[in-house]
């Protein structure tokens, strides 16, 4: 397992990107490029456990850490993604400290949590590395909670205080929709919210993350203390490049 949790706890700046196509080839390209982490989306993207298995295998031999966004704060979804070899889990729409603690509980084996135990899973080397994996998984697996609505903002301080929450991650699209600021990422009131999340995260020693569509947002976010930042996705890159290519061909 390639862990970046210790770097997250030190609040290093870690560059990531999103993978939404469910393609192991696209994932392998993303990992080979050298991003610190690559998010494999299982919430809004196509795919199932076998798709995810192929994508996780694509990280072998690279230095990128695979983070899986599961579809919900659900015991079965945690277990499947972790057993397949995720280095971390991103949990969507976490709204309370209780929900954050539930995520931590599902990330960890007893007695620290209630994750189901299987020594034969891929993450444990199909029994060959289980002893080491079980001994160190709590300190190496990363837990990321997404802030995506007003309730999450209202309980931000309480969630940031939960031991084991490693990254407070803004879901900008959901958050902007829920606040009536659809895609208005540079609206002053929305920017103020982003700054607030950054301050709360830093005050509690947490890393703070976000996904943005392009680099124009990044300098401001770094000033606000965001250090776990993803820009774009492989799907967006394909659409942008092919659209530009088609436009150029039409002109020739």
C-alpha positions in Angstrom: 0.0 0.0 0.0 1.3 3.4 -1.0 0.4 5.7 1.9 0.5 9.5 1.8 -1.1 10.0 5.2 2.0 11.1 6.9 2.5 13.8 4.3 -1.1 14.8 4.7 -0.6 15.1 8.5 2.4 17.3 7.9 0.2 19.5 5.6 2.5 19.1 2.6 1.0 20.4 -0.6 -0.2 17.4 -2.5 -1.3 17.6 -6.1 -4.1 15.4 -7.4 -6.5 14.8 -10.2 -9.9 13.1 -10.7 -10.6 9.9 -12.6 -14.3 9.5 -13.7 -14.2 7.3 -16.7 -13.7 4.0 -14.9 -10.9 3.2 -17.3 -7.7 1.4 -15.9 -5.8 2.8 -18.9 -6.7 6.4 -18.1 -5.9 5.7 -14.4 -2.5 4.2 -15.3 -1.7 7.3 -17.4 -2.8 9.6 -14.5 -0.6 7.7 -12.0 2.4 7.5 -14.4 2.3 11.2 -14.9 3.2 11.5 -11.2 0.3 13.1 -9.4 0.7 12.7 -5.6 -2.8 11.2 -5.5 -5.5 10.2 -8.0 -9.2 10.1 -7.0 -11.1 7.1 -8.4 -14.7 8.2 -8.4 -17.3 5.6 -7.4 -20.0 8.1 -6.6 -20.9 9.7 -9.9 -18.7 7.6 -12.3 -19.5 4.3 -14.0 -18.0 1.2 -12.7 -18.3 -1.4 -10.0 -15.9 -3.4 -7.7 -14.2 -5.2 -10.7 -13.7 -1.9 -12.5 -12.2 -0.4 -9.3 -10.0 -3.5 -8.9 -8.5 -2.9 -12.4 -8.0 0.8 -11.7 -6.2 0.1 -8.4 -4.0 -2.4 -10.1 -3.0 0.3 -12.6 -1.1 2.1 -9.8 1.4 -0.7 -9.4 4.9 0.6 -9.9 3.9 4.3 -9.7 4.3 6.8 -6.9 0.7 8.0 -7.0 -1.6 7.1 -4.1 -5.1 5.8 -5.0 -7.9 7.5 -3.2 -11.4 6.1 -3.7 -14.6 8.2 -3.3 -17.3 5.8 -2.3 -20.9 6.6 -3.0 -22.0 7.0 0.6 -20.9 6.7 4.2 -21.8 3.0 4.1 -20.1 0.0 5.8 -20.2 -2.3 2.7 -18.7 0.4 0.4 -15.9 1.1 2.8 -15.1 -2.6 3.2 -15.0 -3.3 -0.6 -12.8 -0.3 -1.5 -10.4 -0.8 1.4 -10.1 -4.6 0.8 -9.3 -3.9 -2.9 -6.3 -1.7 -1.9 -7.4 1.9 -1.6 -4.9 4.1 0.1 -7.6 6.3 1.4 -11.4 6.9 1.3 -13.2 10.1 0.4 -16.7 10.2 2.0 -19.3 12.4 0.3 -21.7 14.8 2.1 -20.5 14.4 5.7 -22.7 16.7 7.8 -21.9 16.0 11.4 -19.2 15.0 13.8 -21.1 11.8 14.4 -21.0 10.9 10.7 -17.3 11.7 10.7 -16.7 9.4 13.6 -18.7 6.7 11.8 -16.3 7.0 8.8 -13.3 6.6 11.1 -14.9 3.6 12.7 -15.5 1.9 9.3 -11.9 2.7 8.2 -10.3 0.7 11.1 -10.0 -2.8 12.3 -11.1 -3.8 15.8 -10.5 -2.7 18.5 -10.0 0.8 17.0 -13.0 0.4 14.7 -15.4 -2.1 13.2 -14.1 -2.7 9.8 -14.6 -6.4 8.7 -11.4 -8.4 8.7 -10.2 -10.6 5.9 -6.6 -11.6 5.6 -7.2 -12.9 2.1 -8.0 -9.5 0.5 -5.9 -7.8 -2.1 -4.9 -5.0 0.3 -3.3 -7.6 2.6 -1.4 -9.3 -0.2 -3.9 -12.2 -0.4 -2.7 -13.4 3.1 1.0 -12.8 2.4 1.2 -9.4 4.0 -1.8 -9.4 6.3 0.1 -9.1 9.6 1.9 -6.0 8.5 -1.2 -4.5 6.8 -3.4 -5.0 9.9 -0.7 -3.6 12.2 -0.2 -0.4 10.2 -3.5 0.3 8.3 -4.8 2.7 11.0 -1.8 4.9 10.6 -1.5 4.6 6.9 -5.0 4.8 5.5 -6.3 8.3 4.8 -9.8 9.5 5.7 -11.3 12.4 3.8 -14.7 14.0 4.6 -16.5 16.1 2.0 -18.2 19.4 3.0 -21.0 19.8 0.5 -23.9 21.7 2.1 -24.9 24.3 4.7 -25.3 21.6 7.4 -21.7 20.5 6.8 -20.5 24.1 7.1 -22.6 24.6 10.3 -20.8 21.6 11.9 -17.4 22.2 10.4 -15.6 23.0 13.7 -17.0 19.9 15.3 -16.0 17.7 12.4 -12.5 19.2 12.2 -12.1 18.3 15.9 -12.7 14.6 15.2 -9.5 12.6 15.7 -8.8 10.5 12.5 -10.3 13.0 10.0 -7.3 13.8 7.9 -8.7 16.0 5.2 -11.6 18.4 5.1 -12.5 18.4 1.4 -14.8 21.0 -0.2 -17.1 19.6 -2.9 -17.4 22.9 -4.8 -20.2 21.9 -7.2 -22.6 20.4 -4.6 -21.8 23.2 -2.1 -22.4 25.9 -4.7 -25.7 24.3 -5.7 -26.8 23.9 -2.1 -26.1 27.6 -1.3 -27.8 29.0 -4.4 -24.5 29.9 -5.9 -24.4 27.4 -8.7 -20.9 27.2 -10.2 -20.1 30.7 -8.9 -16.8 29.7 -7.5 -15.4 33.3 -7.6 -18.5 34.9 -6.0 -17.2 36.9 -3.0 -19.6 35.1 -0.5 -18.5 31.7 -1.8 -14.8 32.7 -1.7 -15.4 33.8 2.0 -16.7 30.3 2.7 -13.7 28.7 1.1 -11.4 30.9 3.2 -13.4 30.0 6.4 -13.0 26.2 5.7 -9.2 26.8 5.2 -8.9 28.6 8.5 -10.8 26.0 10.4 -8.8 23.2 8.9 -5.5 24.9 9.7 -6.6 25.7 13.3 -7.3 22.0 13.9 -4.1 20.8 12.1 -6.1 19.2 9.3 -5.3 19.2 5.6 -7.8 21.0 3.5 -8.7 20.0 0.0 -10.8 20.8 -3.0 -11.4 19.9 -6.7 -11.2 22.9 -9.1 -11.7 22.9 -12.9 -8.4 24.8 -13.7 -5.3 26.4 -12.3 -6.8 29.9 -12.0 -8.2 29.1 -8.6 -5.1 27.5 -7.1 -3.0 30.6 -6.0 -5.9 31.9 -3.9 -6.6 28.5 -2.4 -3.0 28.0 -1.4 -3.2 31.4 0.4 -6.3 30.1 2.2 -4.3 27.0 3.4 -5.6 24.4 0.9 -2.9 21.8 0.5 -4.8 18.7 -0.9 -5.8 20.1 -4.3 -7.1 18.4 -7.4 -7.3 20.1 -10.8 -9.5 18.7 -13.5 -10.1 15.1 -14.6 -9.2 12.8 -17.3 -12.7 13.1 -18.7 -12.5 16.9 -18.8 -9.0 16.7 -20.5 -10.4 14.4 -23.2 -13.4 16.6 -23.9 -11.3 19.8 -24.0 -8.6 18.4 -26.2 -11.0 16.7 -28.7 -13.3 19.8 -28.8 -10.3 22.0 -29.6 -9.0 19.5 -32.2 -12.4 19.4 -33.9 -12.6 23.2 -33.9 -9.2 23.5 -35.5 -10.0 20.9 -38.2 -13.2 22.8 -39.1 -11.2 26.0 -39.7 -8.5 24.4 -41.9 
